[in-house]
């Protein structure tokens, strides 16, 4: 990149910084993302637990008929 382009880009960036207002969207700071990551992790672990419980309960009745001794009368 030649010095002319670099100066032009610097000038454009300075002008853009001056035009910013408080209502403009700002970059997300890493500290603001941490609760989101925790919520996603909790949701995934809860889903894994629920699916695991469903899988265990399904293996108790996997289509194999119960022996006569275990059937309800």
N, C-alpha and C positions, 0 to 999 in steps of 0.2 A: 504494500500500500504506500503510495507516494505521500509526501508531506502535505500536498494540496488537499488530497482526499481526507487525510487525517484531521486537518484543521477544519475542513468543511463539516465533517461528522461531529467533531467536538463542539462547533458552533451550533449545529442543529440540536445536539443533546442539551446544551446550556439553555437554548430557547425553550425546549420542551420542558425542562425542569422549572423554568420561570412561569410557564403557563399552567402548571399543576395547581389544583385546588384541593381543599380538604375532602371534597365529595368524590374525588377520583378514586377508582379502585386501587388498593395498595397491594404490594406483594405479601404473600402469606409468610409469616415468620415461623420457623420450625417449632417454637414453643406452642403455637396455636394448633399445630397438627397433631401433637402428642395425644390429646384426649380422643381425637377421631381414630387414631391407630388403636388405642386401648378399647374403644367401643367395638371396632371391627373384630379385634381379637376375641373379645368376650362373646360376641355374637357367633363367631365361627366355632368357638369351643362349646357353646350351648347347643348349637345345631349338631355338632359331632356327638355330644352326650345324648341328645334326644334320638338321633338316628341309631346310636349304639343300643339304647334301651329298646327301641322298636325292633332292631335286628335280633336281640336276645329273646324278646317275647315272641317273635315270629318263629324262631327255631323250636319253640316248644310245641307249635302246631304247624308243622311243615307239610301237611297233607298226608302223612302216614296215619292210618287209622289206629286208634288206641286199642290196646289189648282188651279182651272181654272183661278181665278182672278190674281194669281201671275205668270202665265205662259207667256212666251214671245210670241208675235204674229209674 
